[in-house]
Amino acid sequence: MEEMEEELKCPVCGSFYREPIILPCSHNLCQACARNILVQTPEAESPQSRRASGSAASDYDYLDLDKMSLYSEADSGYGSYGGFASAPTTPCQKSPNGVRVFPPAAPLPPPPPSALAPPPPPRSACLTCPQCHRSLGLDERGLRGFPRNRLLEAVIDRYQQGRAAALRCQLCEKAPKEAAVMCEQCDVFYCEPCRLRCHPPRGPLAKHRLVPPAQGRVSRRLSPRKISTCTDHELENHSMYCVQCKSPVCYQCLEEGKHSSHEVKALGAMWKLHKVVRDQISHCTVKLRQTTGLMEYCLEVIKENDPSGFLQISDALIRRVHLTEDQWGKGTLTPRMTTDFDLNLDNAPLLQSIHQLDFVQMKVAWFSFDPSSAHADIIFSNDNLTVTCNSYDDRVVLGKTGFSKGLHYWELSIDRYDNHPDPAFGVARIDVLKDAMLGKDDKAWAMYVDNNRSWFMHNNSHTNRTEGGITKGATVGVLLDLTRRTLTFSINEDQQGPVAFENLEGLFFPAVSLNRNVQVTLHTGLPVPEFYASRSAMQ
């Protein structure tokens, strides 16, 4: 969750957003920060009036001004400018994360009274987004014209509550107490009693550095990697680089090993020589952290139960995700190594393995039940592989994965079966009824079964009554063959009745309906059962 923190901080003040508003460019600002970077400009020079008059200048013409500042050696961070020739030259300040902030201009002194003085031109307000540098004009509503990002506020509240949770001692045996310190050398959080008992400030432990728990959590996350040691001489650190073998070596390798006659260079010198690779790794790491933060933020937004708030920001989030995807594809991972640094990868064994793959295995799929689309009465456990229900009425739950082609087989073991209910198993569309037995509507194809017999059902039509039912410990198999467009069922590895349904087309999700008298566990990634494999071989 730490990667998401930057998504929750204002680019102007560097703190968590307070009363955030959504700009037309999809970025966010604190309402107070947006007020601080407003710039007054004559009406004739606002972005709207320039577009209306057909002027060649546009919102993005001012991006060049920002680039000049961004790449200047005397300027670090982003520039936030009014972008207009007539904008007042106000001294700027810098936010904690380097964004230039222009405070509101001081009011001009009133002109001397004159009968001939023309009235002052009407003025409008605009601001420049500190992240994308797009100039944005405000209408007569001012900042009230920008929507409030309620979902972002809710995510920040939840994030801060989670972060405020106290770190616990790692040595308490029963109920862990709140940690008082963290030892950087031991990498352990201690409460005060455990510290006095297990980490006394004397002897070898006296030199250990104890830090507050919050600082320890940060240092644990940012701790550097250990120095690599030689694989041939475990007590020696890598200190040289063998040019011929293109690998780091230790001093002992040069004295007695196979590298003794090879050309070697200092490891640090080679590292600096190939700094371009290190820089690209650093760039990709930063980009990955930002992308991970955006992804975690999107997941937190999806959790919010606020439809109007979600619809308010969904388009902006989609644009940001697409923009991030484009940035990854347009050069983030493009190699920028010099020809002096030759990375050789022998991919012949990998290609040979790929060509020898048995692609029949690609029909195997692993999935679990989907809590997000299930009826509210469904109860999940065992990593969403086991389900039951708290209602006496039938409730529907779907699998997380939908299938539109290929051969797929999964099983459901009956963990509990009381009072002879009739659960139903099969496939369904995503919009199937969730509060009725599977197969009652035209969105599901199912077999429902009791302790003596079974029936197939679709659109409330019951067909093919077949003897043989289920008990606790039984296994129901579902075989969806979208190559032949058929659905077949089995009980305890024997086919139950004829082929249940034919001419199936479209996207189908594994589905089950049950009540509180039944509990089932899903098993996926299974091979095709023998009864079907032998029949397919004969055909």
Legacy VTK file of the C-alpha trace (Angstrom):
# vtk DataFile Version 3.0
C-alpha trace
ASCII
DATASET POLYDATA
POINTS 539 float
0.000 0.000 0.000
2.968 2.345 0.482
3.324 2.738 -3.304
-0.155 4.281 -3.418
0.759 7.097 -1.038
2.031 9.402 -3.801
-1.345 9.055 -5.532
-2.964 10.484 -2.417
-0.741 13.577 -2.063
-1.329 16.971 -3.598
1.416 17.973 -6.104
1.374 21.537 -4.732
1.483 21.205 -0.938
2.936 17.677 -0.815
0.422 16.626 1.846
-2.592 14.354 1.646
-5.369 15.946 -0.372
-7.797 18.119 1.569
-11.130 18.768 -0.155
-9.722 17.596 -3.516
-11.238 18.796 -6.782
-10.946 17.127 -10.196
-9.467 19.274 -12.965
-10.571 18.805 -16.601
-7.149 17.263 -17.308
-8.041 14.401 -14.870
-5.565 15.463 -12.172
-6.500 16.480 -8.635
-5.693 19.451 -6.408
-6.567 20.551 -2.902
-9.182 23.260 -3.171
-7.003 25.622 -1.111
-3.950 24.875 -3.281
-5.953 25.499 -6.443
-6.990 28.847 -4.998
-3.329 29.669 -4.319
-2.192 29.115 -7.919
-5.062 30.955 -9.597
-3.868 33.659 -11.998
-5.990 36.600 -13.109
-5.747 37.424 -16.815
-7.611 39.761 -19.191
-10.699 38.154 -20.647
-9.291 38.466 -24.142
-6.287 36.302 -23.233
-8.025 33.433 -21.435
-7.699 29.961 -23.003
-11.391 29.927 -23.905
-11.310 33.276 -25.687
-8.161 32.337 -27.588
-9.796 29.155 -28.860
-12.977 31.050 -29.721
-11.055 33.694 -31.677
-9.204 31.086 -33.692
-5.804 32.123 -32.400
-2.992 29.724 -33.165
-2.135 29.538 -29.478
-3.822 26.790 -27.458
-3.708 25.264 -24.026
-0.618 23.343 -24.948
1.357 26.239 -26.422
2.392 27.120 -22.902
3.886 23.690 -22.394
7.065 24.901 -24.121
7.507 27.555 -21.432
7.278 24.870 -18.784
9.733 22.636 -20.632
12.268 25.463 -20.655
12.000 25.607 -16.878
11.859 21.849 -16.453
15.108 21.215 -18.299
16.997 24.278 -17.090
20.043 23.515 -14.949
19.045 26.293 -12.552
15.546 24.981 -12.044
14.453 21.699 -10.486
10.915 20.403 -10.387
7.867 21.348 -12.353
6.856 24.848 -13.341
3.360 26.175 -12.815
2.831 29.334 -14.800
-0.084 31.456 -15.767
1.109 31.158 -19.330
-0.051 34.589 -20.478
2.021 37.506 -21.619
0.091 39.908 -19.504
0.034 37.791 -16.341
1.555 39.585 -13.384
5.113 38.656 -12.550
4.668 37.404 -9.018
7.553 35.859 -7.055
7.030 32.126 -6.820
7.384 29.713 -3.967
8.105 26.001 -4.038
5.992 23.250 -2.578
7.616 20.368 -0.647
7.803 18.297 -3.835
9.284 20.972 -6.073
6.181 22.352 -7.779
6.301 26.086 -8.365
3.374 27.846 -6.743
2.388 31.382 -7.573
0.533 33.123 -4.745
-2.331 35.441 -5.638
-1.092 38.691 -7.097
-1.301 41.750 -4.894
-4.097 44.091 -5.921
-2.978 46.942 -8.161
-3.294 50.503 -6.799
-6.326 52.349 -8.138
-5.514 54.557 -11.145
-5.774 58.341 -10.773
-9.249 59.603 -11.524
-9.596 60.731 -15.100
-12.666 61.374 -17.122
-10.955 60.020 -20.230
-9.519 56.842 -18.707
-11.038 53.745 -20.366
-12.704 51.210 -18.092
-10.423 48.322 -17.088
-10.823 45.226 -19.249
-12.818 42.394 -17.729
-10.622 39.775 -16.109
-11.036 36.012 -15.790
-9.239 33.457 -13.664
-7.228 30.498 -14.850
-4.759 28.032 -13.382
-2.065 25.777 -14.769
-2.128 22.129 -13.738
1.174 21.523 -11.903
1.383 17.976 -13.259
0.600 18.232 -16.978
1.061 22.067 -17.302
-2.219 22.509 -19.142
-3.762 25.965 -18.735
-7.345 25.734 -17.508
-9.846 28.564 -17.556
-12.566 29.021 -14.941
-16.122 30.046 -15.665
-18.264 32.335 -13.536
-18.564 29.617 -10.861
-14.817 29.674 -10.242
-13.398 26.660 -8.435
-16.943 25.539 -7.602
-17.204 24.525 -11.256
-14.762 21.668 -10.637
-16.340 18.552 -9.058
-15.297 17.414 -5.593
-13.501 14.039 -5.554
-15.360 12.324 -2.725
-13.949 8.889 -3.518
-10.392 10.169 -3.215
-11.235 11.598 0.218
-12.674 8.241 1.313
-9.605 6.351 0.080
-7.323 8.771 1.965
-9.323 8.307 5.171
-9.101 4.527 4.903
-5.397 4.661 4.052
-4.598 6.889 7.025
-6.585 4.660 9.374
-4.685 1.607 8.163
-1.342 3.355 8.445
-2.173 4.485 11.960
-2.575 0.892 13.120
0.075 0.233 15.752
3.006 -2.032 14.942
3.116 -5.047 17.221
5.942 -6.782 19.046
7.246 -9.852 17.197
8.339 -11.719 20.338
5.196 -11.640 22.486
3.895 -15.188 22.743
0.156 -14.583 23.235
-1.394 -11.157 22.652
1.343 -9.049 20.982
1.810 -5.672 22.640
2.423 -2.429 20.813
6.044 -2.184 19.631
8.228 0.393 21.359
11.389 0.119 19.243
12.812 -1.684 16.238
16.413 -2.950 16.090
17.902 -2.285 12.669
20.530 -5.021 13.074
18.146 -7.702 14.381
15.316 -6.507 12.097
12.833 -7.184 14.933
10.115 -5.059 16.551
10.194 -5.172 20.381
7.738 -4.069 23.042
9.397 -2.597 26.145
9.261 -5.791 28.287
10.599 -7.964 25.439
13.363 -5.455 24.710
14.527 -5.537 28.330
14.370 -9.340 28.398
15.719 -10.220 24.925
17.742 -7.188 23.832
19.596 -5.787 26.887
21.736 -2.668 26.294
24.989 -4.412 27.139
27.515 -6.765 25.619
27.418 -7.259 21.821
23.879 -5.850 21.621
24.956 -2.487 23.024
26.133 -1.392 19.566
22.802 -2.156 17.894
20.755 0.819 16.731
17.223 1.049 18.117
14.765 3.300 16.262
11.051 4.157 16.661
8.701 1.595 15.062
7.482 3.916 12.290
11.051 4.747 11.281
11.914 1.071 11.436
9.118 0.194 9.029
10.483 2.702 6.510
14.110 1.604 6.929
13.081 -2.049 6.556
11.394 -1.219 3.247
14.330 0.870 1.996
17.214 -1.237 3.349
19.957 -1.815 0.752
20.723 -5.237 -0.616
23.519 -7.255 0.888
26.901 -7.255 -0.828
27.122 -10.215 -3.200
29.699 -12.885 -2.473
31.574 -15.145 -4.840
29.886 -18.468 -5.638
33.247 -20.280 -5.683
34.668 -18.586 -2.584
31.795 -17.862 -0.214
33.860 -15.740 2.168
35.036 -13.360 -0.561
33.048 -10.411 -1.945
32.973 -9.594 -5.645
35.580 -6.937 -6.281
36.584 -7.259 -9.966
34.868 -7.781 -13.318
36.166 -10.347 -15.831
35.837 -8.820 -19.296
36.237 -12.137 -21.110
33.661 -14.046 -19.027
31.444 -10.987 -18.491
30.950 -11.794 -14.823
32.035 -10.376 -11.443
34.832 -12.225 -9.673
36.623 -12.034 -6.349
40.304 -11.554 -5.559
40.829 -15.255 -4.889
39.445 -16.156 -8.336
42.263 -14.114 -9.869
44.911 -15.818 -7.750
43.962 -19.458 -8.237
40.927 -19.739 -10.466
40.187 -19.866 -14.188
40.157 -16.057 -14.413
43.837 -15.692 -13.550
44.867 -15.091 -17.178
41.790 -13.080 -18.198
41.497 -9.313 -18.559
39.812 -7.868 -15.501
38.670 -4.391 -14.489
37.637 -2.863 -11.217
34.014 -3.637 -10.443
33.248 -0.026 -9.517
34.772 1.286 -12.745
32.671 -1.101 -14.862
29.596 -0.112 -12.898
30.211 3.561 -13.682
31.014 2.730 -17.318
27.611 1.145 -17.718
25.774 3.746 -15.696
23.228 4.041 -18.508
21.840 0.619 -17.560
21.642 1.608 -13.911
19.877 4.832 -14.858
17.339 2.978 -16.951
16.719 0.484 -14.158
16.208 3.389 -11.779
13.841 5.044 -14.243
11.855 1.829 -14.689
11.764 1.315 -10.923
10.306 4.766 -10.371
7.819 4.229 -13.185
6.858 0.832 -11.790
6.315 2.314 -8.319
4.115 5.050 -9.791
2.160 2.538 -11.864
1.738 0.258 -8.844
0.495 3.213 -6.820
-2.042 4.103 -9.517
-3.201 0.478 -9.675
-3.641 0.271 -5.888
-5.518 3.571 -5.911
-7.875 2.272 -8.636
-8.520 -0.879 -6.605
-9.331 1.203 -3.526
-11.703 3.368 -5.583
-13.536 0.276 -6.830
-14.131 -0.795 -3.205
-16.078 2.397 -2.455
-19.849 1.954 -2.390
-20.637 5.327 -3.958
-22.011 4.943 -7.530
-22.315 8.655 -8.257
-18.839 9.378 -6.903
-17.371 6.555 -8.968
-19.061 7.687 -12.182
-17.790 11.191 -11.492
-14.138 10.131 -11.643
-14.238 6.927 -13.732
-13.508 8.658 -17.055
-10.551 10.494 -15.538
-9.151 7.264 -14.089
-9.546 5.463 -17.427
-7.650 8.266 -19.188
-4.847 8.092 -16.640
-4.575 4.310 -16.986
-4.456 4.572 -20.797
-1.853 7.321 -20.585
0.286 5.226 -18.232
-0.037 2.238 -20.556
1.059 4.352 -23.532
4.057 5.677 -21.608
5.220 2.151 -20.849
4.868 1.193 -24.497
6.567 4.282 -25.944
10.030 3.934 -24.551
10.099 3.138 -20.866
11.414 -0.327 -21.642
13.339 0.585 -24.804
16.986 -0.509 -24.374
19.428 2.398 -24.139
22.686 0.478 -23.656
25.944 1.343 -25.384
27.563 -1.141 -27.726
30.361 -1.591 -25.165
27.921 -3.392 -22.916
26.893 -6.580 -24.694
24.221 -8.602 -22.916
24.102 -12.033 -24.527
21.080 -14.233 -23.899
21.002 -17.742 -25.258
17.310 -18.219 -26.014
17.665 -21.389 -28.096
16.682 -23.783 -25.252
13.694 -21.605 -24.417
12.501 -21.513 -28.034
12.930 -25.267 -28.306
10.831 -25.779 -25.158
8.128 -23.480 -26.522
7.937 -25.424 -29.780
7.648 -28.690 -27.870
4.771 -27.508 -25.682
1.652 -29.637 -25.727
-0.939 -26.943 -26.283
-3.733 -29.248 -25.129
-2.643 -28.136 -21.673
-3.763 -24.624 -22.489
-7.331 -25.789 -21.997
-6.709 -26.127 -18.256
-7.896 -23.113 -16.263
-7.618 -22.248 -12.576
-10.216 -19.995 -11.003
-12.206 -19.426 -7.826
-15.667 -18.144 -6.951
-16.325 -14.429 -7.414
-17.557 -12.569 -4.303
-18.154 -9.343 -6.237
-20.904 -10.820 -8.436
-22.429 -13.275 -5.942
-25.657 -12.887 -4.015
-25.178 -11.212 -0.649
-26.299 -14.369 1.197
-23.380 -16.433 -0.132
-20.642 -17.175 2.441
-17.038 -17.620 1.192
-14.046 -19.392 2.744
-10.879 -21.259 1.750
-9.626 -18.439 -0.547
-13.053 -18.243 -2.223
-12.964 -21.918 -3.239
-15.591 -23.040 -0.687
-19.110 -21.579 -0.524
-22.302 -22.044 1.448
-25.307 -19.817 2.150
-27.080 -18.271 5.138
-30.539 -18.459 3.530
-33.021 -21.303 3.105
-33.675 -20.025 -0.433
-31.420 -20.857 -3.368
-28.701 -18.284 -4.093
-26.325 -18.132 -7.077
-22.554 -17.662 -7.150
-20.398 -17.466 -10.299
-16.777 -18.288 -11.019
-14.293 -15.488 -11.626
-13.347 -16.716 -15.111
-15.589 -16.747 -18.169
-15.100 -19.070 -21.162
-15.964 -18.447 -24.818
-13.926 -21.197 -26.468
-11.968 -24.336 -25.656
-12.549 -27.392 -23.478
-12.936 -26.844 -19.711
-13.626 -29.209 -16.826
-14.062 -28.534 -13.103
-15.479 -30.413 -10.124
-17.362 -29.543 -6.951
-17.060 -31.732 -3.870
-20.053 -31.868 -1.534
-18.696 -30.945 1.930
-22.084 -30.777 3.674
-25.515 -32.067 2.601
-28.393 -31.825 5.113
-32.173 -32.346 4.732
-32.026 -33.443 1.074
-31.780 -30.062 -0.735
-31.320 -29.836 -4.501
-28.284 -27.693 -5.398
-27.720 -26.866 -9.058
-24.459 -26.841 -11.010
-23.667 -25.550 -14.483
-22.844 -22.381 -16.419
-24.485 -18.974 -16.726
-24.253 -15.517 -18.235
-22.871 -12.745 -16.065
-26.365 -11.220 -15.626
-28.083 -14.420 -14.440
-30.673 -14.149 -11.655
-28.867 -14.469 -8.312
-31.907 -15.068 -6.053
-33.392 -18.174 -7.725
-32.315 -21.721 -8.524
-29.807 -21.921 -11.351
-31.675 -22.626 -14.626
-34.874 -20.797 -13.704
-34.196 -18.096 -16.316
-32.789 -18.158 -19.854
-29.325 -17.046 -18.642
-28.293 -20.386 -17.093
-27.847 -24.038 -18.117
-27.751 -26.368 -15.123
-28.219 -29.789 -13.562
-30.015 -29.803 -10.206
-29.756 -32.912 -8.101
-31.029 -34.334 -4.800
-30.116 -37.520 -2.957
-31.901 -39.799 -5.507
-32.047 -38.258 -8.980
-31.161 -35.285 -11.183
-32.718 -33.094 -13.876
-31.366 -30.655 -16.469
-32.930 -27.201 -16.437
-32.810 -24.101 -18.676
-35.376 -21.302 -18.777
-37.410 -23.210 -16.142
-37.739 -26.224 -18.449
-36.955 -29.545 -16.675
-35.672 -32.431 -18.829
-33.896 -35.813 -18.691
-34.673 -37.103 -15.229
-31.822 -39.459 -14.341
-31.501 -41.831 -11.387
-28.575 -41.340 -9.024
-28.073 -38.512 -6.592
-25.522 -37.002 -4.231
-24.553 -37.302 -0.572
-21.850 -35.784 1.579
-18.475 -36.571 -0.015
-19.852 -36.900 -3.566
-18.240 -35.095 -6.508
-20.120 -33.318 -9.289
-18.216 -32.693 -12.535
-19.030 -30.015 -15.133
-17.554 -30.333 -18.631
-17.961 -27.381 -20.988
-16.819 -28.144 -24.546
-17.174 -24.967 -26.581
-15.447 -26.577 -29.553
-18.433 -28.938 -29.860
-20.687 -26.357 -28.106
-21.917 -28.887 -25.507
-22.331 -29.133 -21.720
-22.040 -32.510 -19.938
-22.301 -33.469 -16.245
-20.912 -36.285 -14.128
-21.350 -37.596 -10.572
-18.436 -39.394 -8.951
-16.589 -39.476 -12.312
-19.469 -41.224 -14.160
-21.468 -39.338 -16.767
-24.880 -38.322 -15.450
-27.475 -38.684 -18.207
-26.919 -37.789 -21.862
-25.243 -34.625 -23.152
-27.204 -31.995 -21.250
-27.133 -29.012 -23.609
-26.001 -28.362 -27.180
-25.491 -25.400 -29.529
-23.964 -23.222 -26.796
-22.437 -19.943 -27.970
-21.100 -16.879 -26.208
-19.423 -16.234 -22.871
-20.207 -18.631 -20.009
-19.229 -18.479 -16.327
-19.116 -21.510 -14.000
-22.113 -21.275 -11.678
-23.668 -22.919 -8.608
-26.920 -22.347 -6.719
-27.381 -23.627 -3.146
-28.993 -22.910 0.208
-27.811 -23.143 3.808
-28.079 -26.943 3.858
-25.241 -27.355 1.334
-21.547 -26.506 1.262
-19.353 -27.196 -1.763
-15.669 -26.769 -2.636
-14.449 -25.950 -6.140
-11.597 -27.898 -7.800
-10.145 -26.516 -11.044
-7.233 -27.132 -13.398
-8.346 -30.765 -13.863
-7.786 -33.024 -16.895
-10.693 -34.171 -19.032
-12.451 -37.180 -17.410
-11.915 -40.613 -18.907
-15.517 -41.118 -20.064
-15.254 -38.025 -22.265
-11.685 -38.599 -23.431
-12.509 -42.126 -24.624
-15.637 -40.921 -26.424
-13.659 -38.139 -28.129
-11.016 -40.659 -29.232
-13.659 -42.853 -30.884
-15.102 -39.885 -32.754
LINES 1 540
539 0 1 2 3 4 5 6 7 8 9 10 11 12 13 14 15 16 17 18 19 20 21 22 23 24 25 26 27 28 29 30 31 32 33 34 35 36 37 38 39 40 41 42 43 44 45 46 47 48 49 50 51 52 53 54 55 56 57 58 59 60 61 62 63 64 65 66 67 68 69 70 71 72 73 74 75 76 77 78 79 80 81 82 83 84 85 86 87 88 89 90 91 92 93 94 95 96 97 98 99 100 101 102 103 104 105 106 107 108 109 110 111 112 113 114 115 116 117 118 119 120 121 122 123 124 125 126 127 128 129 130 131 132 133 134 135 136 137 138 139 140 141 142 143 144 145 146 147 148 149 150 151 152 153 154 155 156 157 158 159 160 161 162 163 164 165 166 167 168 169 170 171 172 173 174 175 176 177 178 179 180 181 182 183 184 185 186 187 188 189 190 191 192 193 194 195 196 197 198 199 200 201 202 203 204 205 206 207 208 209 210 211 212 213 214 215 216 217 218 219 220 221 222 223 224 225 226 227 228 229 230 231 232 233 234 235 236 237 238 239 240 241 242 243 244 245 246 247 248 249 250 251 252 253 254 255 256 257 258 259 260 261 262 263 264 265 266 267 268 269 270 271 272 273 274 275 276 277 278 279 280 281 282 283 284 285 286 287 288 289 290 291 292 293 294 295 296 297 298 299 300 301 302 303 304 305 306 307 308 309 310 311 312 313 314 315 316 317 318 319 320 321 322 323 324 325 326 327 328 329 330 331 332 333 334 335 336 337 338 339 340 341 342 343 344 345 346 347 348 349 350 351 352 353 354 355 356 357 358 359 360 361 362 363 364 365 366 367 368 369 370 371 372 373 374 375 376 377 378 379 380 381 382 383 384 385 386 387 388 389 390 391 392 393 394 395 396 397 398 399 400 401 402 403 404 405 406 407 408 409 410 411 412 413 414 415 416 417 418 419 420 421 422 423 424 425 426 427 428 429 430 431 432 433 434 435 436 437 438 439 440 441 442 443 444 445 446 447 448 449 450 451 452 453 454 455 456 457 458 459 460 461 462 463 464 465 466 467 468 469 470 471 472 473 474 475 476 477 478 479 480 481 482 483 484 485 486 487 488 489 490 491 492 493 494 495 496 497 498 499 500 501 502 503 504 505 506 507 508 509 510 511 512 513 514 515 516 517 518 519 520 521 522 523 524 525 526 527 528 529 530 531 532 533 534 535 536 537 538
